[in-house]
């Protein structure tokens, strides 16, 4: 009996089964680099001496960190990356007007359940909301992926957060994940696959699920996974194209991508969010979380409403 993370890594490494702690060499389905981390990855790739990337159709390059260019250095980075995209015939390039990378990839149909995705950005774990094993890697590791299409992984243990209860008005997915991080700590799930289950998750939109997966890294998680369901399919079905559309349909119909309850080493934490109130992460650590009611006298000088965690249309409407 195995977990979602183990099943995905077993497929990607060509093995029938893997277990937590095992080292595997896995084939990458999608690799993402952006304008900030991309130049270092490409420079390292060039030093390897490989003329062409392993598969240009599996590389996604969004510009989202320094857009529009705010300095000469960032402008030169943009030029450098545009030249790389052109030289390598990378078709999935999203320039400065497309949006945040972790929104762009699922929105443009580059994320599928059961796939292995790496990105040169710590919040790549966002795509776990769609049932993908997604994780951030360093730029030098990314250089090897660009060259070979493979990377080694230690199969992570899984901690399953079983979340139940109906959220109160004005309480969101961000409050749920901040509450969890406040309970387990910023390093409480280091190198673990953080899996979110329960009726609260089933009732969440894909946008809300992305919030949970995105912040798995903030408690040390290797990835943040949610079992794919009909909502996953409904979100992706009109966004994917070509063979991916058939793969998605077949996957949803036939896949058993779920964690078996008797998986070895599975850790489960039950969380009732029925009485949860809005949460605030206070300075200077993300796990310094307090209920908003305890901070009523704090004056606000500035409010930022966009991020790779939130900032989608649902958040703005709420």
Secondary structure by P-SEA (a helix, b strand, c coil): cccaaaaaaaaaaccccccccccccccccbbbbcccaaaaaaaaaaaaccccccccccbbbbbccccccccaaaaaaaaaaaaaaaaaccccccccccccaaaaaaaaccccccbbbbccccccccccccccccccccaaaaaaaacccbbbbcbbbbbbbcccccccccccaaaaaaaaaaaacccccccccccccccccccccaaaaaaaaaacccccccbbbbbbcaaaaaaccccccaaaaaaaaaaaacccccccccccbbbbbbbbcccccccccccccccccccccccccccccccccccccccccccccc
